[in-house]
Amino acid sequence: MFQDDGISGAEFGVKRQGFLALMNALKPRPPFQVLIVMDQSRLGRSVDEVPFAIKRISDEGVRIFQYLTDSEVKRESAADKFMVHAIAFVDDMHRQQSRERTHDALKRKMLAGHVAGGTVYGYTNVEVLGPTSGGRLSRRSPCRGGGRAPPARAARG
């Protein structure tokens, strides 16, 4: 089984050890004839890389099946190849839009004075008054004394 948990599908380098292991297993001869994925986007979300990866996998005689749609990823006709590219385009676009929406939402939270990054292990988010704006700011303070940071420490940051 090949997997890359917690790694962006836009990565195609050393960060995706599972993907690299899959591609390396194709030579000299793959030890499997079928690759089962949730959908094509699980191979990656790059309009440049995914169609090429599917071509390499298919050229080695490995069939790719998607269990969500109960279908096979084929490259037999021009229409099949176009669909592989079209789906890769949609997946790449979705990844880009998700990144932009997340960035925008976190920026709005930050501008509203909210913590935009969650809680860091060993720290507690505490609300303090901003020195010049008079508004609320959230800061991370080291946990001491039963998990509560002293207010003076948080204000000095």
Phi and psi in degrees as a GROMACS rama.xvg file:
@    title "Ramachandran Plot"
@    xaxis  label "Phi"
@    yaxis  label "Psi"
@TYPE xy
-112.439  132.017  PHE-2
-152.045  152.072  GLN-3
-133.596  82.9588  ASP-4
-77.8642  133.75  ASP-5
74.1176  14.7103  GLY-6
-114.558  136.388  ILE-7
-61.8519  138.786  SER-8
-69.3469  -6.79294  GLY-9
-82.9607  -14.2278  ALA-10
-82.475  136.106  GLU-11
-135.075  21.3855  PHE-12
-107.499  -147.639  GLY-13
-67.4854  -16.2736  VAL-14
-66.7404  -28.4184  LYS-15
-101.344  77.9577  ARG-16
-63.4948  -36.3046  GLN-17
-64.3636  -43.9189  GLY-18
-64.5599  -43.077  PHE-19
-62.5732  -39.576  LEU-20
-63.7474  -40.6164  ALA-21
-60.0148  -49.8617  LEU-22
-66.1075  -37.4972  MET-23
-70.3188  -26.6502  ASN-24
-71.8697  -12.8722  ALA-25
-73.4616  -21.8073  LEU-26
-116.569  142.848  LYS-27
-74.7976  -27.9243  PRO-28
-147.804  128.685  ARG-29
-65.4781  139.795  PRO-30
-81.1895  9.91618  PRO-31
-142.439  156.336  PHE-32
-111.002  -11.8909  GLN-33
-133.822  136.757  VAL-34
-118.022  124.516  LEU-35
-110.155  124.833  ILE-36
-128.246  158.1  VAL-37
-60.8076  -51.9192  MET-38
-157.947  174.489  ASP-39
-57.4968  -32.382  GLN-40
-65.0313  -18.2815  SER-41
-70.2068  -19.507  ARG-42
-76.9707  -23.1539  LEU-43
154.786  170.907  GLY-44
-130.673  64.4444  ARG-45
-137.591  124.79  SER-46
-65.586  -20.5672  VAL-47
-86.6877  -44.2333  ASP-48
-88.0439  -39.4438  GLU-49
-63.2006  -48.323  VAL-50
-58.8049  -37.0293  PRO-51
-66.9452  -40.9044  PHE-52
-63.6232  -42.6451  ALA-53
-63.1403  -39.1207  ILE-54
-62.0579  -47.0175  LYS-55
-60.8927  -43.3797  ARG-56
-64.0538  -47.5208  ILE-57
-64.8484  -40.0945  SER-58
-62.1398  -22.4965  ASP-59
-89.1782  5.753  GLU-60
86.306  10.0978  GLY-61
-91.0029  128.365  VAL-62
-90.6389  141.302  ARG-63
-112.576  123.748  ILE-64
-117.444  143.142  PHE-65
-109.036  119.078  GLN-66
-78.4241  -21.4687  TYR-67
-68.1315  -37.37  LEU-68
-105.434  0.56119  THR-69
49.944  50.0675  ASP-70
-137.054  164.728  SER-71
-105.966  139.508  GLU-72
-82.6633  115.69  VAL-73
-115.365  155.686  LYS-74
-133.124  32.9946  ARG-75
-80.6497  -33.4274  GLU-76
-123.121  170.147  SER-77
-61.3808  -36.6949  ALA-78
-65.3371  -40.1199  ALA-79
-61.0851  -45.8346  ASP-80
-64.5672  -39.2831  LYS-81
-61.6191  -42.6339  PHE-82
-62.7526  -40.276  MET-83
-58.66  -45.9728  VAL-84
-67.5807  -40.7265  HIS-85
-63.772  -43.6417  ALA-86
-66.2449  -39.5243  ILE-87
-62.3201  -38.8609  ALA-88
-61.9195  -47.1788  PHE-89
-62.9723  -42.7461  VAL-90
-63.987  -41.305  ASP-91
-64.6789  -43.5423  ASP-92
-62.8304  -41.8581  MET-93
-62.1986  -42.5263  HIS-94
-61.074  -45.1162  ARG-95
-64.3893  -45.0158  GLN-96
-65.3535  -37.749  GLN-97
-62.8054  -42.5556  SER-98
-61.8007  -44.8565  ARG-99
-65.2902  -42.3698  GLU-100
-65.0769  -40.9137  ARG-101
-64.6181  -45.1857  THR-102
-59.4397  -44.789  HIS-103
-63.3975  -43.9741  ASP-104
-64.492  -42.322  ALA-105
-67.313  -35.5286  LEU-106
-65.3798  -42.734  LYS-107
-61.6215  -41.8475  ARG-108
-62.4323  -44.2972  LYS-109
-62.2504  -45.0134  MET-110
-65.9024  -26.1244  LEU-111
-84.4002  -0.9996  ALA-112
87.2749  14.9235  GLY-113
-96.9304  156.3  HIS-114
-69.1541  127.733  VAL-115
-104.198  -4.18817  ALA-116
-120.055  10.2486  GLY-117
78.9607  -166.247  GLY-118
-103.867  133.107  THR-119
-92.4493  137.028  VAL-120
-55.7927  131.19  TYR-121
90.4704  -1.19985  GLY-122
-128.093  157.046  TYR-123
-121.694  134.729  THR-124
-80.0444  124.734  ASN-125
-126.154  149.539  VAL-126
-90.1885  130.941  GLU-127
-132.4  162.357  VAL-128
-85.5043  135.572  LEU-129
-72.7131  136.255  GLY-130
-65.3039  -34.3782  PRO-131
-108.877  -31.5659  THR-132
-85.7799  -19.2972  SER-133
72.6661  -1.51447  GLY-134
-92.6213  -176.202  GLY-135
-89.6949  139.894  ARG-136
-130.113  150.244  LEU-137
-111.961  135.088  SER-138
-127.462  158.075  ARG-139
-96.781  130.931  ARG-140
-125.96  142.563  SER-141
-60.5506  140.001  PRO-142
-75.4107  126.27  CYS-143
-144.344  153.397  ARG-144
60.883  59.9895  GLY-145
78.1352  24.1977  GLY-146
89.8916  2.61696  GLY-147
-112.968  130.542  ARG-148
-83.1215  141.306  ALA-149
-64.516  136.496  PRO-150
-55.371  -39.0703  PRO-151
-63.7859  -38.0523  ALA-152
-65.3279  -41.6244  ARG-153
-67.6479  -37.8513  ALA-154
-68.7794  -34.035  ALA-155
-78.3371  -26.4296  ARG-156
